[in-house]
């Protein structure tokens, strides 16, 4: 019962997706301990706006 080649390919692809998801979640939790910064850059931006109120 080895299955069809396409079925095995889909099964291995799903295993790869699950492992990649688990790896991404682990990286999100452990990354800051190793210097990865996930904070959004905070800086005030001021741009002049010209309104045509005729």
N, C-alpha and C positions, 0 to 999 in steps of 0.2 A: 504494500500500500504506500507507494512513494508519491502518489499524486501527479498531477500534470505539471509540466515545467512552468506554465504560467501561474498556476496556483502557488507553487513554491516561491516564485519570484515575488508575488504579491505578499506572501507571508513574510519573507525576508525584508521586504520594503517596510511593512508595518512594524516589524521588530526594530528596524533602523529608526523609524519615526518615533517610536516609544523611547528608545535609548537616547535619541537626540533631545527629546522633551525633558527627560529626567536629567540629562547633562546640563541643559539650559537652566532648569530650576536650581540645581546644585550650584551652578556658577553664579546665579543671582543672589543666593544666600552667602556663599563663601567668597565671592569676588572682592567685596570691600576689605576683607582681612588681608588680601594680597595687593591692595593698592588700586583696584578698579573703582573709579568714581562714577556712580550712576546718577548723580544729582544734575539737574538742569542748570545751565549757566544763568546766574542771576546778575543782571546789569540793567540799570535804568536807561531807557531809550527815549530820547525826545526828538521829535521831528515836527517841523512846522507844517500846518495844514492850512491851505488857502480855500476858503469857501466862497462860492459865487452866490450871494444872497441878494439877487436883483429883484 
